[in-house]
Structure formats: C-alpha cells, structure tokens
Amino acid sequence: MKPTRHPLSDRVLKLIRERQIARQKREREQLQLVKDTDVHHQTILTKLEGLWEGNQFENLKKCGREKIYRTCKCCGQLEEFAYRCSLKFCPRCQWTIAKEREKKIRVWAAHVKQPKHMVLTQNNFSILTRKKLREHLKNLQRLRRTTLFKDVKGGCVSVEITNETRGWHLHSHWLLDVRFIDVRELARTWGEIVGQEFGIVYIKDVREKEFVQELLKYLVKGSELANWPAEQILEFVSAIRGTRFFFSFGSLFKQGAEIREQLKFMKAPKPKCECGASDFVYETELQAVLNEIRKAKRKG
C-alpha cells in the first residue's frame, strides 16, 4: 500500500521551493545589475576619451579594471581586489557611497519622532557650471535661515541633477525632524529665493514609511549619465568637481561624533588572514610590479 504524504510536508516543500526561486531571481537581477553597471562605466569612459584629462579621469579608467593587492605581513599570503575610484558619479562606486550614507542616516533616524520628507525644485536652465551649483547650495542655506525652519530640530539634504533633453534640472531631497511646515509658505519663500513666482515643493509625513531610501538618491544615475552626449557629460563632471551634494545640519550635525562612534562599534572586525594575523600591506598593480623588480635586483 502506497504511503500517504502528510499535508505539512507538501507545504514545507512548497515554501522551500518558493524561497529557492526567489533567491535565484535575486541572483539573476544582481548579475544583470553588475553587467549594466560595467556597460554604463565603459560608455562614459568612451565618450570622455580625448575630452577630459586629469587625475579623476585616470582614476575612473582604473576603476574595476586594475587590482589592489593585499599581502599578509606575517605569512606573505597574497589576495587581490578590484580598484575603486570612489567618484560620486561612477556607476561602479555609487552604491558603496549610498550604503555608507545609509548607515549614518539610519542611526539618526531612529531618534526622529516627526520625520518629514521634503522636495524642492527650481526651473530648468541650459548651462551647468560650478557657479550655478554653488548658487543653488547657497539658496538651500538661505532657506534654512528663514522662519520656516525655526522649529526644525535637524536634518539632512541630498541634491540630485537630471537632464532629460529639457535642460539641467536641480532638485533636493530633505529629511527633517519637525512637526509641521506650511507648504504654501514654503512654495512662496523658496520661489522668492530662486527668483520665481513660486517654487514647486513637496512635503510628506513619513512616520509610517521607509523614508531613508529617499535620501539615498544618486547625484545622477549611471544609466542616465551614460545616455548623455559626450559634451554634456563633460559639462557635468567639470561643474561638480570639488562640490558637496549631501550635508547635515542641526541635531544630525551635532550628533555626528556620537553617530561615528556608534558606527565604529557596529563595524565588522578587521579582516584576518588564514594564519590569524591582521597586519597587511596594500599595493596597486604598479606598486606591486615595482616592488618585485626591486626584490629581483637585490637578489641579483
């Protein structure tokens, strides 16, 4: 007589299978994301070749291509890692920058009782310059000094730049710890600051929502940057150099040292070699080759 399967076993098997399918889907999506990132990176490089020179361009070229070598001082074991340029617009590095920012915001956000997500925009313009960006950042500071912010305990701002064939568009995402801001007065005040009849603004209470992600917007998405004409990419990278696009103020700024200490405590322990040591020498490809040549000469 054929044994009868227990219905619980069927449900468990179904759940295991569903999780396997979900994991495989995530892995496929992650693999596709890596491929897309590589394509965007190469596209940007190809368009900038011959137009842009300097250390930043050289670092962008090396990103993901060259290796960093780590040698254990104790046993000599060698490991290699991909070089990262850490440029804020690099498609390969943006996610790590956002991840580090997320850690800081989450620690602070845990103490925010009245979180508000605020978005400010202004009219598009035709030419992007460093002067234009600095003017925009100064306008954000001017807004913070108005009476609208008198009850704001603290917050942070992330600036985003887009260009969808209608000119350059600047807008900022804010996370504020405040009970209330009059949206009509905000639109009037912001419009006055940027020289418009009124500003297009947005405020939403996000106590019941996942609001941290709104502050993790990239300065510009790698996919979008790669689609711009070469001259437009050059205009962008030239204008943003040396400019900060994320900053904190009020209680978040004051708690900076405390947050860094907390993150330091939460940080994963230093990497260790298989031999148990944690003292390493890090070298670029060029440094590694030069050191090998020096060792060979000394032995010779």
C-alpha positions in Angstrom: 0.0 0.0 0.0 1.4 3.4 -1.0 2.2 5.7 2.0 0.1 8.9 2.3 2.1 12.1 2.3 1.5 14.4 5.2 0.0 17.8 4.1 2.5 19.6 6.2 5.3 18.1 4.2 3.8 19.4 1.0 3.6 23.0 2.5 7.2 22.8 3.7 8.4 21.6 0.3 6.4 24.3 -1.5 7.9 27.0 0.9 11.4 25.7 0.3 10.9 25.8 -3.5 9.4 29.3 -3.4 12.5 30.5 -1.5 14.8 28.9 -3.9 13.1 30.6 -6.9 13.2 33.9 -5.1 16.9 33.5 -4.3 17.6 32.6 -8.0 15.7 35.6 -9.1 17.7 37.9 -6.8 20.9 36.4 -8.0 19.9 36.9 -11.7 18.9 40.5 -11.0 22.2 41.2 -9.2 24.2 39.7 -12.0 22.3 41.8 -14.6 22.9 44.9 -12.4 26.7 44.3 -12.4 26.6 43.8 -16.2 24.6 47.0 -16.7 27.0 48.9 -14.4 30.0 47.7 -16.4 28.4 48.8 -19.6 27.5 52.3 -18.3 31.0 52.7 -16.9 32.6 51.8 -20.3 30.2 54.0 -22.2 31.0 57.1 -20.0 34.8 56.4 -20.5 34.5 56.0 -24.2 32.6 59.3 -24.5 35.0 61.2 -22.3 38.2 59.8 -24.0 40.1 62.7 -25.5 37.8 65.3 -23.9 38.6 65.0 -20.2 42.0 64.8 -18.7 43.4 64.7 -15.1 43.6 62.5 -12.1 39.9 62.0 -11.8 39.6 60.6 -15.3 42.6 58.3 -14.7 41.0 57.0 -11.5 37.7 56.5 -13.4 39.6 54.5 -16.1 41.3 52.3 -13.4 38.1 51.6 -11.5 37.1 47.9 -11.8 40.0 47.2 -14.2 43.1 47.5 -12.1 43.8 45.5 -8.9 44.7 46.3 -5.4 47.0 43.6 -3.8 46.9 42.8 -0.1 49.8 40.9 1.4 49.9 39.5 4.9 53.0 40.7 6.7 53.1 37.5 8.8 52.8 34.7 6.2 53.0 36.5 2.9 49.6 35.3 1.6 48.5 37.5 -1.3 44.9 38.5 -2.2 43.6 40.8 -4.9 40.7 43.2 -5.0 39.3 45.4 -7.7 40.4 49.1 -7.6 37.6 51.6 -6.8 37.8 55.3 -7.7 35.0 56.4 -5.2 33.9 59.2 -7.6 30.3 60.2 -6.7 29.1 59.8 -10.4 30.9 56.5 -11.0 28.4 53.7 -11.8 30.6 51.2 -10.1 31.1 53.2 -6.8 27.7 54.9 -6.3 26.2 52.1 -4.3 29.0 52.0 -1.8 28.7 55.7 -1.2 25.0 55.4 -0.7 25.5 52.4 1.6 27.8 54.4 3.9 25.4 57.3 3.9 22.5 55.0 4.8 24.3 53.7 7.9 24.6 57.3 9.3 21.1 58.3 8.5 19.5 55.2 10.0 21.3 55.7 13.3 20.0 59.3 13.5 16.5 58.5 12.1 15.9 56.0 14.9 15.6 59.1 17.2 13.4 61.2 14.9 9.8 61.3 16.1 8.4 63.6 13.4 10.2 62.8 10.2 9.2 64.8 7.1 10.3 64.2 3.5 10.6 67.4 1.7 11.5 68.0 -2.0 12.5 71.4 -3.5 12.8 72.0 -7.3 13.5 75.0 -9.4 13.2 75.9 -13.1 15.5 74.2 -15.6 18.4 76.0 -17.1 20.6 75.5 -20.2 24.2 75.5 -18.9 25.6 73.7 -15.9 28.5 75.5 -14.1 30.2 75.3 -10.8 28.9 78.8 -10.1 25.4 77.7 -10.8 25.7 74.7 -8.4 27.2 76.9 -5.6 24.4 79.4 -6.1 21.9 76.5 -5.6 23.6 75.3 -2.5 23.7 78.8 -1.0 19.9 79.1 -1.7 19.3 76.0 0.3 21.3 77.6 3.2 19.2 80.8 2.8 16.0 78.8 3.1 17.3 77.1 6.3 17.8 80.6 7.8 14.2 81.6 7.3 11.5 81.4 10.0 10.1 78.4 8.2 12.9 76.4 9.8 12.6 77.8 13.3 11.0 74.6 14.7 13.2 72.2 12.6 15.4 70.2 15.1 17.7 68.9 12.4 18.0 67.0 9.2 20.0 66.3 6.0 19.8 67.2 2.4 20.7 65.3 -0.8 20.9 67.1 -4.1 20.1 65.4 -7.4 20.9 66.6 -11.0 19.0 65.4 -14.1 18.8 66.4 -17.7 16.0 64.9 -19.8 16.5 66.9 -23.0 14.8 70.0 -21.5 17.8 71.4 -19.8 19.5 70.9 -16.4 17.2 70.2 -13.5 18.3 70.6 -9.9 16.2 69.3 -7.0 16.9 68.4 -3.4 15.5 65.7 -1.1 15.3 66.6 2.6 14.8 64.6 5.7 13.6 66.9 8.5 12.8 66.4 12.2 9.8 68.8 12.5 6.1 68.6 13.4 4.8 71.0 10.7 5.9 73.2 7.8 3.4 75.3 5.9 3.7 74.1 2.3 2.1 77.2 0.8 4.5 79.5 2.7 7.4 77.1 1.7 6.4 77.4 -2.0 6.3 81.2 -1.8 9.5 81.6 0.2 11.5 79.1 -2.0 10.2 80.7 -5.2 11.3 84.2 -3.9 14.8 82.8 -3.0 15.4 81.3 -6.5 13.7 84.2 -8.4 10.4 82.5 -9.3 6.8 83.5 -8.7 6.6 80.3 -6.6 8.6 77.1 -6.1 7.4 73.6 -6.8 7.7 71.9 -3.4 6.5 68.7 -1.7 6.3 67.7 1.9 5.1 64.4 3.3 4.9 62.9 6.8 6.8 59.6 6.6 6.4 58.3 10.2 4.8 55.1 8.9 7.0 54.7 5.8 10.6 53.6 4.8 11.9 57.1 4.3 15.7 56.6 4.4 15.7 55.5 0.8 14.6 58.9 -0.3 17.9 60.4 0.9 20.0 57.8 -0.9 19.3 59.1 -4.4 22.4 59.2 -6.5 23.7 62.6 -7.7 22.9 61.2 -11.1 22.1 57.7 -12.1 24.9 55.8 -14.0 22.4 54.7 -16.7 21.2 58.3 -17.2 24.8 59.7 -17.3 25.8 57.1 -19.9 23.0 58.2 -22.2 24.0 61.9 -22.3 26.1 63.2 -25.2 29.8 63.4 -24.6 29.8 67.2 -24.3 27.0 67.1 -21.7 28.9 64.5 -19.6 32.0 66.7 -19.7 29.9 69.7 -18.7 28.6 67.8 -15.7 31.9 66.3 -14.4 33.6 69.7 -14.8 30.9 71.5 -12.9 30.6 69.1 -9.9 34.2 68.8 -9.1 35.0 69.7 -5.5 31.3 70.3 -4.6 29.4 68.5 -1.8 25.9 67.4 -2.6 25.0 65.9 0.7 25.1 67.6 4.1 23.6 67.6 7.5 22.5 70.3 10.0 21.0 70.8 13.4 20.7 67.8 15.6 22.1 65.4 12.9 25.2 67.5 12.5 25.7 67.9 16.3 25.4 64.1 16.8 28.0 63.5 14.1 30.7 62.4 16.5 28.3 60.2 18.5 27.0 58.6 15.3 30.5 57.9 14.1 31.4 56.2 17.4 28.2 54.1 17.2 29.0 53.1 13.6 32.6 52.3 14.6 31.2 50.0 17.3 28.8 48.3 14.8 31.6 48.0 12.2 32.7 44.5 11.3 36.0 43.4 12.8 39.2 44.0 10.8 39.8 41.3 8.2 42.2 38.5 9.2 44.4 36.3 7.2 44.1 32.5 7.4 47.2 32.5 9.6 45.3 34.7 12.1 47.3 37.9 11.5 45.6 41.2 10.6 48.5 43.3 9.5 48.6 43.8 5.8 50.4 45.8 3.1 48.2 47.2 0.3 49.7 47.9 -3.1 48.4 48.9 -6.5 49.4 46.9 -9.6 52.1 49.3 -10.5 53.5 49.3 -6.9 53.5 45.5 -6.8 55.4 45.3 -10.1 58.0 47.9 -9.0 58.5 46.1 -5.7 59.0 42.8 -7.5 61.6 44.4 -9.7 63.4 45.9 -6.6 63.4 42.5 -4.9 64.8 40.8 -8.1 67.6 43.4 -8.3 68.5 42.9 -4.6 68.7 39.2 -5.1 70.7 39.6 -8.3 
